[in-house]
Every structure is written in C-alpha cells, then in structure tokens.
Amino acid sequence: MNVTVDGRTVALAEHGDPDGHLDWSAVPTPVEIFQGEEDAWVPMDHAEDIASRLPAGIARIHRLPGVGHLSIQDHVVEVLDALVTP
C-alpha cells in the first residue's frame, strides 16, 4: 500500500510486488521507505531492493535501528517527522 503525502509517495507495503505487475521505473514521485534494521521477517535487503528498482535518486530509505517488524506502527512520530522534513 502506498500513500502520497505532500506530493511524496510513502511505501507502506511490506512485501513489495510479488506478482511483478508494478513498473518500478515509472514511479514519478519521491518514495520514502521505512525499515526496521532488526526485522527478522522482512530483512533490510528488501528495502534496498525496492529502492534499487526505482528511478535513481527517487527513493530514501529510513533505517530504524533496533526496530523489528512493526517499524511504522511502533514509531509513528519518527515516520511522520521524516515525512514533513525534506
């Protein structure tokens, strides 16, 4: 699931595009990717893979140190702060 905030797309999907239907290179807006560094279910390389499929310079990975799988739910303030800070 993606949400657009102030013209920036926020990637909320935890599993990317398993069916391969998304044309990652056609994403036109900046993408914010939030990933817990200690996530045992979806490792950091998943976020890095998503970022690498997007056009150069469009993705920003937010690494949440010491955070597991529920990174966004457990760190709402940090996520919202990152979305309003260029």
C-alpha positions as CSV (number, residue, x, y, z in Angstrom):
1,M,0.0,0.0,0.0
2,N,1.3,3.5,-0.9
3,V,0.2,6.8,0.5
4,T,1.0,10.2,-1.1
5,V,1.8,13.0,1.4
6,D,2.7,16.5,0.2
7,G,3.5,15.1,-3.3
8,R,5.7,12.3,-1.9
9,T,4.8,8.7,-2.1
10,V,5.1,6.7,1.1
11,A,5.7,3.0,0.6
12,L,3.8,1.1,3.3
13,A,3.9,-2.3,1.5
14,E,5.9,-4.8,3.4
15,H,6.1,-7.3,0.6
16,G,6.7,-5.2,-2.4
17,D,5.3,-6.5,-5.7
18,P,5.4,-10.4,-5.6
19,D,3.4,-10.7,-8.8
20,G,5.7,-8.4,-10.8
21,H,2.9,-6.1,-12.0
22,L,4.4,-2.8,-10.9
23,D,6.6,-0.9,-13.3
24,W,9.0,0.4,-10.7
25,S,10.8,2.6,-13.2
26,A,7.6,4.5,-13.9
27,V,7.1,5.8,-10.4
28,P,7.2,9.6,-10.7
29,T,7.4,10.9,-7.2
30,P,9.9,10.5,-4.3
31,V,9.4,7.4,-2.3
32,E,10.0,7.1,1.5
33,I,10.9,3.6,2.6
34,F,10.8,2.8,6.3
35,Q,12.6,-0.4,7.5
36,G,13.4,-1.8,10.9
37,E,17.0,-2.9,11.0
38,E,16.2,-5.8,13.3
39,D,13.2,-7.1,11.2
40,A,13.5,-10.9,11.1
41,W,10.5,-11.3,8.7
42,V,11.4,-8.7,6.1
43,P,15.2,-8.0,6.1
44,M,16.8,-4.7,5.2
45,D,17.8,-6.0,1.8
46,H,14.1,-6.0,0.9
47,A,14.0,-2.2,1.3
48,E,17.3,-1.9,-0.6
49,D,15.9,-4.0,-3.4
50,I,12.8,-1.8,-3.7
51,A,14.9,1.4,-3.7
52,S,17.2,-0.1,-6.5
53,R,14.2,-0.7,-8.8
54,L,13.0,2.9,-8.6
55,P,14.4,5.7,-10.8
56,A,17.8,7.0,-9.5
57,G,17.5,9.5,-6.6
58,I,13.8,9.0,-6.1
59,A,13.9,6.7,-3.0
60,R,15.0,7.4,0.5
61,I,15.5,4.6,2.9
62,H,14.8,5.3,6.6
63,R,16.7,2.7,8.7
64,L,15.1,2.3,12.1
65,P,17.9,1.0,14.4
66,G,16.9,-1.7,16.9
67,V,13.4,-1.9,15.4
68,G,11.8,-5.1,14.3
69,H,8.8,-5.9,12.0
70,L,6.3,-3.4,13.3
71,S,8.5,-0.4,12.5
72,I,5.9,2.0,11.2
73,Q,3.2,1.2,13.8
74,D,5.7,1.4,16.7
75,H,7.4,4.6,15.5
76,V,4.7,6.8,14.2
77,V,6.2,10.0,15.4
78,E,9.6,9.3,13.7
79,V,7.8,8.4,10.5
80,L,5.7,11.5,10.4
81,D,8.6,13.7,11.3
82,A,10.6,12.2,8.4
83,L,7.7,12.9,6.0
84,V,7.5,16.6,6.8
85,T,11.3,17.1,6.8
86,P,12.8,17.5,3.3
